[in-house]
Every structure is written in structure tokens, then in C-alpha cells.
Amino acid sequence: MHVNLPVIAAAGLLATSFIPPVESFAASAPVMDQVVVTAGRIEQNSRQVSANITVIDQEELRRSPSRNLGDLLAEKGISQVRKYPGSLTSVGIRGFRTDTHGNDLQGKVLILLDGRRAGTGNATKLLTKNIERIEIIRGPGAVQYGSAGIGGIINVITRQGRDTSLFVEAGGGSFDTAEGSIGGTATGAGLDFSGALTGRTTGDYDTGGGDTFSNTGVDRETGVSLHGGYSFAEGHRLGLIFTGYAVEDAGFPGYFSSVDLDDTTDKDNYSVDLRYTGGSAAGNLQWMTRAFFGQDSNTWYDPVTSNPDGWDDGLPDENTTDQQGAQAQLSSRLGNLNITGGFDYVRYEVENSWSPQRSTYDNSAVFILAGMGWWQDRLVVNAGLRHDWFTVKVEEPAGREEDQTHLTPQIGLAYNPTDRLKLRLQYAQGFMMPSANQLAIDASQWGTRTVGNPDLEPEKSATWEAGVDYRRAGFNGSLSYFYTDFEDKIVTAYRADGSQSWANRGDAVIAGFESELGYDLGEPLGWQWEVRPYLNATLLTQFEDQESDSDLQYVSETIFAAGLIADNARGLFFRFNLAYTGEQEIQDYESGTFPPPAVDLESSTVADLTASWRFLETERHGAFTLRGELTNLFDEEYAYVKGSPMSGRGFFVSLRWDF
């Protein structure tokens, strides 16, 4: 399915409405910078949260050269990505990662849009142009959001219209790249709106060292994000959110050693989200209901002319996931106790051209989250419990229906001995349900019968973590240690009759440290400039497969981002960033042998330089900003996936008008 995003965007500018979340319960004591997060499904001050949370705000998004979620998380040193040409990126946290095709129930890191499932694990499909902030919960978030939140939760929160503004931006750069965006916000008469539309095209890129990687260009990439709302009474709003992405004729060259010059891919994703939020006049109750639907689709074209041996029929491979769902929750404050309870429902319908059957997933869940505070919320204990019911079905003639349930607990403690210091301790479980095929398929293809195993258990994890957060006089720092016990990994197995099935046979331990450090040298010295060195890092002390006593594959021991920001707060800004991904052991599918041998993928260090200058600003004509980017500054030859090297040194220059 191809979505005409510009047409939908124009219609949405006239018809959409969106509601910002109801204001959260206010803390009665000063908080650490009054940072607000939604880790507990309602807005709350960060001092109340026991999980390790990273917030990427609008200012950081504007400073970044990244256009999509995947590139942003790699640049920030938060995620270990696997990125391919053809607009495909999976993101990883704590040794687990998203599933990039279709059903996001089959990933181990979960991406959300405004607190509900995004319906995709491909982080390239989420552009950052109209984003308010991004919250990353490191570690399990299954109590709040269900299956797939083992390594972490990434909540992309869209921008809300709070004033009236307009922007237009256009630019171009290396590899025949051209990009244009338009967007703005508006408020009045109880209405609010925020939206952005972005289009981009690029040609084949050169790798580090100057070799052209053919068939890596993108004919057209389009992203749209529209939010609107109507406040019809004090504290009551109706809202509508539309998010869409489409890429057409993106080159998909295969492995570098055997470039396929005519393969391309189309990818689409859209979602519509309608919700109502309200609260009692006394402010001690909040509620939210929402309904949403969307589709994620991928099509790969492999013309028969590029396969002279005739092994492929030249027909496209297609994958489509339709999603629909609903949420309802009620939050109450009873003295020092905050309670949020509710119901989640999501349904997936999955079709693959390479599978003879159609799969459906139905997931209902109830949850309760509670936080109790003492001494003006200096000590907060958080606890949660969630129960999920799953029904999966593989359509006839050969499939069947299976049911499973899962209960998930979580408990944590946040202690704030001072307004600047927070100590954290948390125990949380995560899980990933088996797929419909793994439980219920019964089909023969290419001479092999595949039979689901109804006795499969969910993949499960249990994580202990402890941490400390500190902020003072321009300094902000966070240090966490985590230990995850992962069990019941689902692997391919063979039955006595020779047919293929699945079994729970994998256990692992992953442990390590996470840190975020930044210090504005200008604040204690009284400078007008912000001059901030920073470091974000993850160091794994253990990532061991318990079955083989060897290190896990596709996991780097160390990832980090370090750099320097300089900003005079009057329109002049510079940022230098280094992003490092450590060596990892992988399987070499380029070898052409089966099973593929294990090899090492080399480490990489990628540097970017960004600068902007607001050279003209008047009340009558608005503000004009010139921006320049140098990516892969030192022309590093690197790849996140063996055989798919990334682009070499490139530049991009743009002009933006804000009014």
C-alpha cells in the first residue's frame, strides 16, 4: 500500500484536532530541574521515577543532524543500531533490539508513539521534525506496555501546539541530496494544532575512502506529522494525531561484495490516533481513552533480470501488518498515593507473500501502577502489575488457534536526599510472546513442513538495577548498573519426523554500566556562552550465552557518544560529536556457507560537526537561520552490518525561516 502523504497532510491541516495530556499531579517539594516524564503512563516529575530514563528534548533534536529515530539514537550513544541501505534500521538497548519487519510484538525493544505501540520496529520510519521529546526507559517496561519491552522502551512524543508559528526550510548537500520541510503551530478558540511535512531525495553515496556504493539512493522519502485538539471544557479535550511515512524506490543493493543494481524497496507506515482526556474539578482524578489504527508495509522488488540463474520469479516480496487498538486508564491521587489502572487492547493482522497463511494476534491486558511518597516525595516506592491475554491464529486450511497468558510484576524505589541528588533501585520483568507461526502454523513450503509448538513459553527477563542522578551548577550526571537474567529464548528445532518447529532453549546474562555526563562550563564562570562537554556511554561487563559459555553475538561491549556544544543563546551554535560502536562478533552470511561462520565486525568512530547562525531576526519578517552539517567528518570506513557499509564524509547546508 502506498500512502499519498502530501494529500493527507493538506486535508489534516484543516480537519485534525489533538489534546495535550492532562497536567500531572504536582509534587509538593522542589524537584530536580522540574523534568517531566511519562514512565508511569501519566506525567510525573523525574524525582518520582525509579527507572533509568533518558530524555531527548526539542533543543537537542534541533541541534542534531539526524532526521530519523534510528540515526538519532546511534548519534547519542544510547542505542546499538543495525542499519541497512533501503531505509531499514533496528535499534538496540542493553543487548536487545527491535524487530524491523511488521509485528513489533516480536522485538525485544519497544517503540511507542505518544504512549501506544508505533506498530513498527524500523526506526527509520519515525522522523524527528515534529517531535516534542523522546523518552527512553532503559530496561524492562512490560508492566506499563506489555510484550517486547525487554531491553527498553522508546516513547516518541509528538509536538503540541501552544502558540502560533510557521517555518519553511530547504537545503541540499552531498550525494545529490535535497530536502524541504514546512510546518507550524496554531492556537485559538479552544483549538490547538502542530504539524510538519518533510520531503527528501538522495542519490547513491560514497563509502569512507571514496568508493561509490551503487543503488543506495532514495527516489522519494516523505514524512508527515499532524496534531490537533479541541478543548471543549476546563480540563477536557478531544484530540487526533496522524503520523505517516513513505519511501519509494529506495535502492536495496544487497551485500557489498555482490551489489544488485536493480533491486529496490518501498516502505510505508501510517497511524491515526483519536483520544479524549479529562479530569475532575478537584484535580484528584485524571482519565484517558483512545482508539488507534494503522498499517506498516514493506515491499522488496528483485527483478528477474538480475537473477539469470532463474532462482527468483521476479515478483515482489511483500509484508503488511494492520494494527488497531484501544486504551483506557484512570489515575487517582489519594493523599501521598498515586494509582493508575486501566485496560489495553491491540490486534495485529499479518500477511507475508512468502508464507501461505495469514496470522492474527489479539492482546488484551489489565494493569495497575502505584507510587507512594513520603517526606514531600523525597522517598517514593513504585510498584506495578500487569496481566496479558494473547490469542493467536494462523488461518486455515492448515493453521490453528492458540491462547496464552502472562503476569508481569515490577517494583522500584527512588530516594531524593536533596533536591539535586536521586538514588534509584528497581526490579522489573520483561517478556516477548511467541509469534502466531511459532505457536500455531502447520504448512509445507519448499519441501519442508513447519509445525508450531503450542507448548512454547514466552521469552522472559528479570532485571535488577541501581543508579544515582545528580544535577548542580551546570553539571548533570547519571550512573547506573544493571543485571539482566534472560531465559527461554525461542530457537528453531526439528521434530522426530524431520519437520521444522521451535523450542525454548536459550538463556543469557547481560550486565553493565550506563552513564550520562554533561557540564556547562559557562554557568559557574558567568559566561554568556553555554560551553558543554558531554559523554553518554554503555559498558557491558557481561554478555554471555549460558548455553555455550561464549559472548553473545551482535552485541558490542562498549558504545558511547562524546562531544562539545557551544551556544551563545543569540543564534550562534556549534556542536562536535563522536559516536563509537565497539567490535562485535557476528555471523558472516556473505560467506555463502551454512551455517555461516562467526567473524568480528570492526569497531567504528563516526564524527559529526554541526553549526547554525541566525543572521537576521525582525518582528515583521521573522528569523532566518543558516545551518551547515559535516557528517562522518574523518571519512571513516564503517558498517553497522557486514556487507552494508555506511556513507563517507558528506555535507548539508540549509536555510530556515521562522515566523
Summary of the structure (lengths in Angstrom):
residues: 659
radius of gyration: 24.4
end to end distance: 36.3
largest distance: 78.8
contacts: 2356
relative contact order: 0.13
helix: 8%
strand: 59%
